[in-house]
Amino acid sequence: MRPVTVKEILTYGERLGITEIVEPSGALGSVRYLLRYAGGESGYAMTPFPHSMLIIPPAATDGAYENGWDRSVPPSLLRNITCLALSAQRITGFLRQFSERAETPIFSSCYDDSLLHSRLIGLLRERGERQVMVHGVLVQIWGLGVLLLGESGIGKTACGLALMGKGNRWVADDAVVLEGRGDAVYGRGHQRTGGWIALRGRGVLRAADLLGTARLLQETRVDALVRLVRGFERNAVREGESFQEIVGVSLSSRDLAADVDPRRVAERVTGYIRPLSVKSAENIVQRTEC
């Protein structure tokens, strides 16, 4: 897992419940590991790896961490620390001074250390491993991976199946795992639900039984996003091409109106993808000629 910069982590204030930040100038660290200090003598057995963030539990009511480190916090615990996360509403004066001296960023969070640890794990996996799971349908149209998004029941699966009638390929239904690799995003089905399709009125069916193995792909590069919206949202549908960032990669995106007839929606999707497919083919030819 690649390290995530402290500066990037601090941009997720709402997600992490951040209440205060002390960010010394020149502090350019990154985080790969999380170290949750439970207090007491446990700290003496803990030696952080490089690129570690130390999560400190709520200060004791007797003013621990107010004028100095609690005696139970050994100096060795602060080695290799690139950021301190404090489960507290505010950052004390002592910790502010420590931050400046050690050039170590500190932030406080309204969440308890257990919840903060859990949210940080999710953030590091998402940004470090560049992996995220979304609810949608992933298909391949004319060689381009297209992710269909939209609220539950809007017709993503029906649209995807309608597209199969045009000789395209099926990748995943419902739970789609997206992974960033270099400057591209790749998608596949979740290990628990991959290979299954939830079809309204018919239940959960094997994709191979419904479509045949020749129509199935384990994985595809994701080239475009389509968000299906209901009729009352049509005024909000964006005209022209837009872009959306997923796992650090900017992808072509378009809002399209849903319909009771999935074939009409499929036609709108192919109308959007067709010029992208032509452009992709032209780029391949240009690279071949170089």
C-alpha positions as CSV (number, residue, x, y, z in Angstrom):
1,M,0.0,0.0,0.0
2,R,1.4,3.4,-1.0
3,P,1.7,6.0,1.8
4,V,-0.9,8.8,1.8
5,T,0.3,12.3,2.5
6,V,-0.7,13.9,5.8
7,K,-1.9,16.9,3.8
8,E,-4.3,14.7,1.9
9,I,-5.6,13.1,5.1
10,L,-6.3,16.4,6.6
11,T,-8.6,17.4,3.8
12,Y,-11.1,14.7,5.0
13,G,-12.1,16.8,8.0
14,E,-15.8,15.9,8.0
15,R,-15.1,12.2,7.5
16,L,-12.6,12.1,10.4
17,G,-14.5,14.5,12.7
18,I,-11.6,16.9,12.8
19,T,-12.0,19.7,15.3
20,E,-8.6,21.4,15.3
21,I,-5.4,21.1,13.3
22,V,-1.8,22.1,14.0
23,E,0.2,21.8,10.8
24,P,3.8,23.1,11.1
25,S,5.4,24.5,8.1
26,G,7.9,22.1,6.5
27,A,5.9,19.0,7.7
28,L,5.7,16.9,4.5
29,G,5.2,13.4,6.0
30,S,3.0,10.6,4.8
31,V,1.2,7.8,6.5
32,R,1.2,4.1,5.7
33,Y,0.6,2.5,9.2
34,L,-1.7,3.3,12.1
35,L,-0.7,2.8,15.7
36,R,-3.4,2.9,18.3
37,Y,-2.1,3.6,21.8
38,A,-4.2,2.0,24.5
39,G,-2.4,3.6,27.4
40,G,-0.5,2.1,30.3
41,E,2.5,-0.1,29.9
42,S,1.5,-1.3,26.5
43,G,3.4,1.6,24.9
44,Y,6.8,0.2,25.9
45,A,6.3,-2.8,23.7
46,M,5.4,-0.7,20.7
47,T,7.9,0.6,18.2
48,P,6.3,2.4,15.2
49,F,7.3,1.6,11.6
50,P,8.3,4.6,9.4
51,H,5.3,6.5,8.0
52,S,3.1,5.8,11.1
53,M,0.3,7.8,12.6
54,L,-0.2,7.6,16.3
55,I,-3.8,7.7,17.6
56,I,-4.0,8.8,21.2
57,P,-7.1,8.0,23.3
58,P,-9.0,10.7,25.2
59,A,-6.9,12.5,27.8
60,A,-7.4,11.5,31.4
61,T,-9.5,13.7,33.6
62,D,-6.5,14.6,35.7
63,G,-5.0,16.7,32.9
64,A,-2.8,14.1,31.2
65,Y,-1.1,15.6,28.1
66,E,-1.9,19.1,29.3
67,N,1.5,20.1,30.6
68,G,3.6,17.1,29.4
69,W,3.4,13.6,28.3
70,D,1.7,11.1,30.6
71,R,4.4,9.0,32.2
72,S,3.0,5.9,30.5
73,V,3.8,7.4,27.1
74,P,7.4,6.2,26.4
75,P,9.6,8.4,24.1
76,S,10.2,5.4,21.8
77,L,6.5,5.5,20.9
78,L,7.1,8.8,19.1
79,R,9.8,7.6,16.8
80,N,8.9,7.5,13.1
81,I,5.6,9.2,13.8
82,T,4.6,11.5,11.0
83,C,1.3,12.6,12.5
84,L,-0.6,12.5,15.8
85,A,-4.3,12.0,16.0
86,L,-5.9,13.0,19.3
87,S,-9.4,11.8,20.4
88,A,-10.4,15.2,21.9
89,Q,-12.2,18.4,21.1
90,R,-9.1,20.5,21.3
91,I,-5.3,20.4,21.1
92,T,-3.6,21.4,24.3
93,G,-0.9,24.1,24.5
94,F,1.8,21.5,25.3
95,L,0.9,19.4,22.2
96,R,1.0,22.5,20.0
97,Q,4.5,23.3,21.2
98,F,5.5,19.7,20.7
99,S,4.1,19.8,17.1
100,E,6.2,22.9,16.3
101,R,9.4,21.4,17.8
102,A,9.1,18.0,16.2
103,E,7.6,19.3,13.0
104,T,4.8,16.8,13.4
105,P,1.2,17.6,12.4
106,I,-1.5,17.0,15.0
107,F,-5.2,16.9,14.7
108,S,-8.0,16.4,17.2
109,S,-11.2,14.5,16.4
110,C,-14.6,14.5,18.0
111,Y,-14.7,10.7,17.5
112,D,-13.5,8.2,20.1
113,D,-10.2,6.5,19.3
114,S,-11.9,3.3,18.2
115,L,-14.1,5.0,15.6
116,L,-11.3,7.3,14.5
117,H,-9.1,4.3,13.9
118,S,-11.8,2.5,11.9
119,R,-12.3,5.6,9.7
120,L,-8.6,6.1,9.1
121,I,-8.2,2.5,8.1
122,G,-10.9,2.9,5.5
123,L,-9.4,6.1,4.2
124,L,-5.9,4.7,3.9
125,R,-7.2,1.6,2.1
126,E,-9.2,3.8,-0.3
127,R,-6.4,6.3,-1.0
128,G,-3.4,4.1,-0.4
129,E,-4.5,0.9,-2.0
130,R,-6.7,3.0,-4.3
131,Q,-9.6,0.7,-4.0
132,V,-13.2,1.4,-3.3
133,M,-16.5,-0.6,-3.6
134,V,-19.5,1.0,-5.3
135,H,-23.1,-0.1,-6.0
136,G,-23.6,-0.3,-9.7
137,V,-23.4,-2.4,-12.8
138,L,-20.2,-2.8,-14.8
139,V,-20.3,-3.7,-18.5
140,Q,-18.0,-3.5,-21.4
141,I,-19.4,-1.7,-24.5
142,W,-17.3,-1.9,-27.7
143,G,-14.2,-2.6,-25.7
144,L,-14.8,0.3,-23.2
145,G,-15.7,-0.4,-19.6
146,V,-18.8,1.5,-18.5
147,L,-20.0,1.8,-14.9
148,L,-23.8,2.3,-14.5
149,L,-24.6,4.2,-11.3
150,G,-27.9,5.4,-9.7
151,E,-30.2,4.9,-6.8
152,S,-31.6,1.5,-5.9
153,G,-34.4,0.3,-8.2
154,I,-33.7,2.9,-11.0
155,G,-33.0,0.2,-13.6
156,K,-29.2,-0.3,-13.7
157,T,-29.3,-4.1,-14.0
158,A,-32.1,-4.0,-16.6
159,C,-30.2,-1.4,-18.6
160,G,-27.0,-3.6,-18.4
161,L,-28.9,-6.6,-19.6
162,A,-30.4,-4.7,-22.4
163,L,-26.9,-3.7,-23.5
164,M,-26.0,-7.4,-23.7
165,G,-28.3,-7.8,-26.7
166,K,-25.9,-5.6,-28.6
167,G,-23.0,-8.1,-28.3
168,N,-21.3,-6.5,-25.3
169,R,-19.8,-8.1,-22.2
170,W,-21.0,-8.3,-18.6
171,V,-18.6,-7.8,-15.6
172,A,-20.4,-7.2,-12.4
173,D,-23.8,-6.5,-10.8
174,D,-24.5,-4.6,-7.5
175,A,-21.2,-4.7,-5.7
176,V,-18.4,-3.4,-8.0
177,V,-14.8,-3.2,-6.7
178,L,-12.8,-0.4,-8.4
179,E,-9.0,-0.3,-8.2
180,G,-6.6,2.3,-9.4
181,R,-3.5,1.1,-11.2
182,G,-1.3,3.9,-12.4
183,D,-3.4,6.3,-14.4
184,A,-6.3,3.8,-15.0
185,V,-9.2,2.4,-13.0
186,Y,-10.1,-1.3,-13.2
187,G,-13.3,-2.9,-12.0
188,R,-14.5,-6.4,-11.1
189,G,-17.2,-8.1,-9.1
190,H,-17.0,-8.4,-5.3
191,Q,-15.7,-11.9,-4.3
192,R,-18.9,-12.7,-2.5
193,T,-21.4,-11.5,-5.2
194,G,-19.3,-11.8,-8.4
195,G,-20.9,-14.1,-10.9
196,W,-24.5,-13.4,-9.8
197,I,-27.2,-11.0,-11.1
198,A,-30.1,-9.8,-9.0
199,L,-33.0,-9.6,-11.4
200,R,-36.2,-8.0,-10.2
201,G,-39.1,-10.5,-10.2
202,R,-36.8,-13.5,-10.7
203,G,-34.4,-13.3,-7.8
204,V,-30.6,-13.8,-7.8
205,L,-29.4,-15.8,-10.8
206,R,-26.1,-17.1,-12.0
207,A,-24.7,-14.7,-14.6
208,A,-23.4,-17.7,-16.6
209,D,-26.8,-19.3,-16.7
210,L,-28.5,-16.0,-17.8
211,L,-26.0,-14.8,-20.3
212,G,-23.6,-17.6,-21.1
213,T,-20.0,-17.7,-20.2
214,A,-18.9,-16.1,-23.5
215,R,-20.5,-12.9,-22.5
216,L,-18.8,-12.7,-19.1
217,L,-15.6,-10.9,-18.1
218,Q,-13.8,-11.1,-14.8
219,E,-12.4,-7.6,-15.0
220,T,-12.3,-4.6,-17.3
221,R,-10.7,-1.2,-17.4
222,V,-13.3,1.5,-16.5
223,D,-13.4,4.2,-19.1
224,A,-16.7,6.0,-18.5
225,L,-19.4,6.5,-15.9
226,V,-23.2,6.8,-16.5
227,R,-25.5,8.0,-13.7
228,L,-29.1,7.2,-14.3
229,V,-31.5,9.8,-12.9
230,R,-35.3,9.8,-12.5
231,G,-37.7,12.0,-14.5
232,F,-38.0,14.7,-11.8
233,E,-34.2,15.1,-11.9
234,R,-34.0,15.7,-15.6
235,N,-33.6,19.4,-15.2
236,A,-30.4,18.6,-13.3
237,V,-29.0,16.4,-16.0
238,R,-25.7,17.9,-17.2
239,E,-25.4,18.6,-20.9
240,G,-22.1,17.7,-22.6
241,E,-19.3,15.7,-21.2
242,S,-18.2,16.0,-17.6
243,F,-15.6,14.3,-15.5
244,Q,-15.6,12.6,-12.1
245,E,-12.6,11.4,-10.1
246,I,-12.6,7.9,-8.7
247,V,-9.6,6.5,-6.8
248,G,-7.5,9.4,-8.1
249,V,-8.3,9.0,-11.8
250,S,-10.5,11.4,-13.7
251,L,-13.2,9.5,-15.8
252,S,-15.6,10.7,-18.5
253,S,-19.1,11.0,-16.9
254,R,-22.6,11.6,-18.0
255,D,-26.1,11.8,-16.4
256,L,-28.8,10.1,-18.4
257,A,-32.5,9.9,-17.8
258,A,-33.9,6.6,-16.6
259,D,-36.9,5.0,-18.3
260,V,-39.4,2.2,-17.7
261,D,-38.2,0.7,-21.0
262,P,-34.5,-0.4,-20.4
263,R,-34.0,-0.7,-24.1
264,R,-34.4,3.1,-24.5
265,V,-32.0,3.7,-21.7
266,A,-29.5,1.3,-23.3
267,E,-29.8,3.3,-26.6
268,R,-29.0,6.5,-24.6
269,V,-25.9,4.8,-23.1
270,T,-24.6,3.6,-26.4
271,G,-25.2,7.0,-27.9
272,Y,-22.9,8.5,-25.2
273,I,-20.3,5.7,-25.5
274,R,-20.1,5.6,-29.4
275,P,-18.0,8.7,-29.8
276,L,-15.8,7.7,-26.9
277,S,-15.2,4.3,-28.6
278,V,-14.3,6.0,-31.9
279,K,-11.9,8.3,-30.1
280,S,-10.3,5.4,-28.2
281,A,-9.8,3.5,-31.5
282,E,-8.2,6.6,-33.1
283,N,-5.8,6.9,-30.2
284,I,-4.8,3.2,-30.6
285,V,-4.1,3.8,-34.3
286,Q,-2.0,6.8,-33.5
287,R,0.1,4.9,-30.9
288,T,0.6,2.1,-33.4
289,E,1.8,4.4,-36.1
290,C,4.3,6.1,-33.8
